[in-house]
Amino acid sequence: MNTLLQITVDDDGRAHFFSDYVCVEDQISLQISLRRHTEPYAGPNPDVAEDLILWRRAKAREQGVPPYFILHQRVLYDIADRLPVTEEELMEIPGIGPKMCDKYGREILEITSL
């Protein structure tokens, strides 16, 4: 007998598992890492982009959250393109507001000023 297994993923990244006869979420424990295809950085500052990605990864591990909870990849690339040197310049980047700047601004500016 072939059993169909259906996996649906919510917008927030949570996966739900169903078979053709019973919901299998309670029967199995799986951890799925979903990665969206992200274009590699092609801007003028690849070293800065890589440093920002490594910084974000470390912050995410430290806080126990996915990296995109810290900052989205496109925001990191925009920071690497613009190389802000002040908090005002940093907050001009879409995705960086006052709260984000208060929380991570100093660390980001250290990376962009190297």
C-alpha positions in Angstrom: 0.0 0.0 0.0 1.4 3.4 -1.0 0.8 6.1 1.5 0.9 9.7 0.4 2.7 12.1 2.7 1.9 15.7 2.4 4.1 18.4 3.9 2.7 22.0 4.0 4.7 24.9 5.2 3.2 28.0 6.7 4.3 31.5 5.9 6.2 31.5 9.2 8.2 28.4 8.2 6.4 25.8 10.3 5.9 22.5 8.6 2.8 20.3 9.0 2.8 16.6 8.0 -0.2 14.7 6.8 -0.7 11.3 5.4 -3.7 10.0 3.5 -5.0 8.3 6.6 -3.9 10.2 9.6 -2.0 13.3 10.7 1.5 12.1 11.4 2.7 15.2 13.3 2.3 13.4 16.6 3.9 10.2 15.3 7.2 11.5 14.0 9.6 14.2 15.1 11.4 15.9 12.2 13.4 19.0 11.9 13.4 20.5 8.5 15.7 23.3 7.5 14.1 25.2 4.6 16.4 27.4 2.7 15.2 29.8 0.1 17.5 30.3 -2.8 19.5 33.5 -2.3 21.6 35.0 -5.0 25.2 35.3 -4.0 26.5 38.8 -3.3 27.7 40.5 -6.5 28.3 43.9 -5.1 31.5 45.9 -4.7 32.3 44.8 -1.1 32.2 41.0 -0.9 34.4 40.8 2.2 32.0 43.1 4.1 29.0 41.0 3.0 30.7 37.9 4.2 31.6 39.4 7.5 28.0 40.6 8.0 26.7 37.1 7.1 29.1 35.5 9.7 28.1 38.1 12.3 24.4 37.4 11.7 25.0 33.7 11.9 26.8 34.1 15.3 24.0 36.3 16.6 21.3 33.9 15.5 23.1 31.0 17.3 23.6 33.1 20.4 19.9 34.0 20.5 18.6 30.6 19.3 16.7 32.0 16.4 17.0 31.6 12.6 19.4 34.1 11.0 16.6 35.9 9.1 15.2 36.9 12.5 18.3 39.0 13.0 18.3 40.6 9.5 17.3 39.4 6.0 20.0 38.6 3.5 18.9 41.4 1.2 19.4 43.9 4.1 22.9 42.6 4.7 23.7 43.0 1.0 22.3 46.6 1.0 24.5 47.4 4.0 27.5 46.0 2.3 26.7 48.0 -0.8 26.3 51.3 1.0 28.9 50.9 3.8 27.2 53.2 6.3 29.5 54.9 8.8 26.8 56.6 11.0 23.6 55.4 12.6 21.7 57.9 10.5 23.1 56.4 7.3 22.4 52.9 8.6 18.7 53.8 9.3 18.4 55.0 5.7 18.6 51.3 4.6 15.2 49.6 4.2 14.8 47.0 7.0 16.8 49.0 9.6 14.7 51.1 11.9 15.5 52.7 15.3 15.0 49.5 17.3 17.2 47.5 15.0 19.8 50.2 15.0 19.7 50.4 18.8 20.1 46.7 19.1 22.7 46.0 16.4 23.8 49.3 15.0 27.2 49.6 16.7 28.2 46.1 15.8 27.2 46.5 12.2 29.0 49.9 11.9 32.2 48.2 13.3 32.0 45.7 10.4 31.3 48.3 7.7 34.1 50.6 8.9 36.9 48.0 8.7 
